[in-house]
Amino acid sequence: MKSKDIQKLVLSKYENGDGPTKIFRDLNGTLSLPTIERWCKSIRDTGCINLSKPPGRPRTIRTNANIQKVKHRLERRRT
C-alpha cells in the first residue's frame, strides 16, 4: 500500500470515530503507534495529514551525465 493510501485510510478511520490504538490494530503494525497518534493530532488540528519535508539539503541526482561533468571539471583543474 502506498503512503497516500495509508494516509487516506487513517483519515477515514479517524473521522469514523476510531482512536489511534484501534487504527493501529486494524493496520496490523503497518505504521507505528506514535506515527498514527501524530497523524491523528494533525487531523484534529488542521483537518488533514500534513507531512513536512525532511530537514536538510535535498539529495543530488546521480546520473552518468553529472558524473561525467564532475570528472571533466576535475581533469580541467589538474592541468
C-alpha positions as CSV (number, residue, x, y, z in Angstrom):
1,M,0.0,0.0,0.0
2,K,1.3,3.5,-0.9
3,S,1.8,6.1,1.8
4,K,-1.0,8.3,0.4
5,D,-3.4,5.3,0.5
6,I,-2.5,4.6,4.1
7,Q,-3.0,8.3,5.0
8,K,-6.5,8.2,3.4
9,L,-7.3,5.1,5.3
10,V,-6.1,6.5,8.7
11,L,-8.1,9.7,7.9
12,S,-11.3,7.9,7.1
13,K,-11.0,5.6,10.2
14,Y,-10.3,8.6,12.4
15,E,-13.3,10.5,11.0
16,N,-15.5,7.5,11.6
17,G,-14.6,7.6,15.3
18,D,-11.8,5.1,15.6
19,G,-9.0,6.0,18.0
20,P,-5.2,5.7,17.3
21,T,-4.9,2.4,19.1
22,K,-7.8,0.8,17.2
23,I,-6.4,2.1,13.9
24,F,-3.0,0.7,14.8
25,R,-4.5,-2.7,15.5
26,D,-6.6,-2.6,12.3
27,L,-3.4,-1.9,10.2
28,N,-1.6,-4.8,11.8
29,G,1.6,-2.8,12.5
30,T,1.9,-1.2,9.1
31,L,2.6,2.0,10.9
32,S,3.9,2.6,14.4
33,L,1.5,3.8,17.0
34,P,3.4,7.1,17.6
35,T,3.0,7.8,13.8
36,I,-0.7,7.2,13.9
37,E,-1.0,9.3,17.1
38,R,0.9,12.1,15.4
39,W,-1.3,11.9,12.3
40,C,-4.5,11.9,14.4
41,K,-3.2,15.0,16.2
42,S,-2.6,16.6,12.8
43,I,-6.1,15.7,11.7
44,R,-7.6,17.2,14.9
45,D,-5.5,20.4,14.5
46,T,-5.7,21.0,10.7
47,G,-8.3,18.6,9.4
48,C,-5.8,16.7,7.2
49,I,-2.5,14.9,7.5
50,N,0.4,17.4,6.7
51,L,3.7,15.6,6.3
52,S,6.6,18.0,6.3
53,K,9.7,17.5,4.2
54,P,12.7,16.2,6.0
55,P,15.2,18.9,7.0
56,G,18.5,19.4,5.2
57,R,19.8,19.8,1.8
58,P,17.9,17.8,-1.0
59,R,19.7,14.8,-2.4
60,T,21.6,15.3,-5.6
61,I,20.7,13.3,-8.6
62,R,23.5,10.9,-9.5
63,T,23.3,10.3,-13.3
64,N,26.0,9.4,-15.8
65,A,25.8,13.0,-17.2
66,N,26.5,14.5,-13.8
67,I,29.4,12.1,-13.1
68,Q,30.9,13.0,-16.4
69,K,30.6,16.7,-15.6
70,V,32.5,16.2,-12.3
71,K,35.2,14.1,-14.0
72,H,35.6,16.7,-16.7
73,R,35.9,19.6,-14.2
74,L,38.5,17.6,-12.1
75,E,40.6,16.9,-15.2
76,R,40.4,20.6,-16.1
77,R,41.6,21.6,-12.7
78,R,44.6,19.3,-12.8
79,T,46.0,20.9,-15.9
